[in-house]
Amino acid sequence: MTTTVSTKGQIVLPADFRKRDGIAPGQVFDVVRLARGDYRIVRRKRGPNEGLVGWLRSCPAKGYFVPIESESTDAL
């Protein structure tokens, strides 16, 4: 497959690659220069809790998460 560098210097990964590898907008990649004209892009590994808040917020059972009542720390 081929791709073209945009006027902003951006390179688009072909849709087939993105679908096969589960690449989503906002994911971070490192670009390594191997030699003149040769480069490697490597997707950074996700942190252990990355995406957790989005996953929790997408819970289909609304009202599942309820606030826990606690005393204020002002009195301590």
Phi and psi in degrees as GROMACS dihedral restraints (atoms count N, CA, C in turn):
[ dihedral_restraints ]
;  ai    aj    ak    al  type     phi  dphi    fc
    3     4     5     6     1  -123.9    20    10
    4     5     6     7     1   158.4    20    10
    6     7     8     9     1  -145.7    20    10
    7     8     9    10     1   166.3    20    10
    9    10    11    12     1  -124.1    20    10
   10    11    12    13     1   144.2    20    10
   12    13    14    15     1   -78.2    20    10
   13    14    15    16     1   130.2    20    10
   15    16    17    18     1   -77.3    20    10
   16    17    18    19     1   173.9    20    10
   18    19    20    21     1   -65.6    20    10
   19    20    21    22     1   -19.1    20    10
   21    22    23    24     1   -90.7    20    10
   22    23    24    25     1     2.2    20    10
   24    25    26    27     1    83.9    20    10
   25    26    27    28     1    14.9    20    10
   27    28    29    30     1   -91.6    20    10
   28    29    30    31     1   145.1    20    10
   30    31    32    33     1  -117.6    20    10
   31    32    33    34     1   130.2    20    10
   33    34    35    36     1   -97.2    20    10
   34    35    36    37     1   128.7    20    10
   36    37    38    39     1   -77.4    20    10
   37    38    39    40     1   135.0    20    10
   39    40    41    42     1   -57.6    20    10
   40    41    42    43     1   146.2    20    10
   42    43    44    45     1   -57.0    20    10
   43    44    45    46     1   -36.5    20    10
   45    46    47    48     1   -60.4    20    10
   46    47    48    49     1   -42.1    20    10
   48    49    50    51     1   -64.7    20    10
   49    50    51    52     1   -44.5    20    10
   51    52    53    54     1   -62.0    20    10
   52    53    54    55     1   -42.2    20    10
   54    55    56    57     1   -66.2    20    10
   55    56    57    58     1   -47.1    20    10
   57    58    59    60     1   -62.5    20    10
   58    59    60    61     1   -36.6    20    10
   60    61    62    63     1  -101.5    20    10
   61    62    63    64     1     4.3    20    10
   63    64    65    66     1    64.6    20    10
   64    65    66    67     1    39.6    20    10
   66    67    68    69     1   -86.8    20    10
   67    68    69    70     1   126.4    20    10
   69    70    71    72     1  -118.1    20    10
   70    71    72    73     1   157.5    20    10
   72    73    74    75     1   -56.3    20    10
   73    74    75    76     1   139.9    20    10
   75    76    77    78     1    93.5    20    10
   76    77    78    79     1   -11.6    20    10
   78    79    80    81     1   -69.0    20    10
   79    80    81    82     1   148.1    20    10
   81    82    83    84     1  -103.5    20    10
   82    83    84    85     1   138.9    20    10
   84    85    86    87     1  -126.8    20    10
   85    86    87    88     1   150.0    20    10
   87    88    89    90     1  -101.0    20    10
   88    89    90    91     1   139.7    20    10
   90    91    92    93     1  -111.3    20    10
   91    92    93    94     1   126.2    20    10
   93    94    95    96     1  -116.2    20    10
   94    95    96    97     1   128.5    20    10
   96    97    98    99     1   -88.4    20    10
   97    98    99   100     1   115.4    20    10
   99   100   101   102     1   -86.1    20    10
  100   101   102   103     1   -42.5    20    10
  102   103   104   105     1  -163.2    20    10
  103   104   105   106     1   174.6    20    10
  105   106   107   108     1   -58.5    20    10
  106   107   108   109     1   117.9    20    10
  108   109   110   111     1    85.0    20    10
  109   110   111   112     1    -4.1    20    10
  111   112   113   114     1  -116.6    20    10
  112   113   114   115     1   124.2    20    10
  114   115   116   117     1  -134.4    20    10
  115   116   117   118     1   159.3    20    10
  117   118   119   120     1  -132.1    20    10
  118   119   120   121     1   133.4    20    10
  120   121   122   123     1  -111.2    20    10
  121   122   123   124     1   134.9    20    10
  123   124   125   126     1  -130.7    20    10
  124   125   126   127     1   126.6    20    10
  126   127   128   129     1   -71.3    20    10
  127   128   129   130     1   131.3    20    10
  129   130   131   132     1   -69.6    20    10
  130   131   132   133     1   145.4    20    10
  132   133   134   135     1   -72.1    20    10
  133   134   135   136     1   144.9    20    10
  135   136   137   138     1   -74.9    20    10
  136   137   138   139     1   147.8    20    10
  138   139   140   141     1   -68.2    20    10
  139   140   141   142     1   163.3    20    10
  141   142   143   144     1   -61.8    20    10
  142   143   144   145     1   -29.4    20    10
  144   145   146   147     1  -112.2    20    10
  145   146   147   148     1     7.8    20    10
  147   148   149   150     1   -63.7    20    10
  148   149   150   151     1   129.7    20    10
  150   151   152   153     1    87.1    20    10
  151   152   153   154     1    -3.1    20    10
  153   154   155   156     1   -64.6    20    10
  154   155   156   157     1   -43.9    20    10
  156   157   158   159     1   -63.1    20    10
  157   158   159   160     1   -44.3    20    10
  159   160   161   162     1   -60.9    20    10
  160   161   162   163     1   -40.2    20    10
  162   163   164   165     1   -63.7    20    10
  163   164   165   166     1   -44.1    20    10
  165   166   167   168     1   -65.7    20    10
  166   167   168   169     1   -40.0    20    10
  168   169   170   171     1   -70.2    20    10
  169   170   171   172     1   -20.4    20    10
  171   172   173   174     1   -88.0    20    10
  172   173   174   175     1     9.0    20    10
  174   175   176   177     1   -56.1    20    10
  175   176   177   178     1   125.5    20    10
  177   178   179   180     1   -70.3    20    10
  178   179   180   181     1   -21.9    20    10
  180   181   182   183     1   -87.9    20    10
  181   182   183   184     1    99.4    20    10
  183   184   185   186     1   -68.6    20    10
  184   185   186   187     1   141.8    20    10
  186   187   188   189     1    82.3    20    10
  187   188   189   190     1     6.3    20    10
  189   190   191   192     1   -67.7    20    10
  190   191   192   193     1   -40.1    20    10
  192   193   194   195     1   -94.8    20    10
  193   194   195   196     1   122.7    20    10
  195   196   197   198     1  -119.8    20    10
  196   197   198   199     1   146.4    20    10
  198   199   200   201     1   -65.6    20    10
  199   200   201   202     1   146.0    20    10
  201   202   203   204     1   -94.3    20    10
  202   203   204   205     1   128.2    20    10
  204   205   206   207     1   -77.4    20    10
  205   206   207   208     1   134.4    20    10
  207   208   209   210     1  -146.6    20    10
  208   209   210   211     1   161.6    20    10
  210   211   212   213     1   -78.3    20    10
  211   212   213   214     1   154.9    20    10
  213   214   215   216     1   -71.3    20    10
  214   215   216   217     1   148.9    20    10
  216   217   218   219     1   -84.2    20    10
  217   218   219   220     1    -3.3    20    10
  219   220   221   222     1   -63.6    20    10
  220   221   222   223     1   -28.9    20    10
  222   223   224   225     1   -81.2    20    10
  223   224   225   226     1    -9.9    20    10
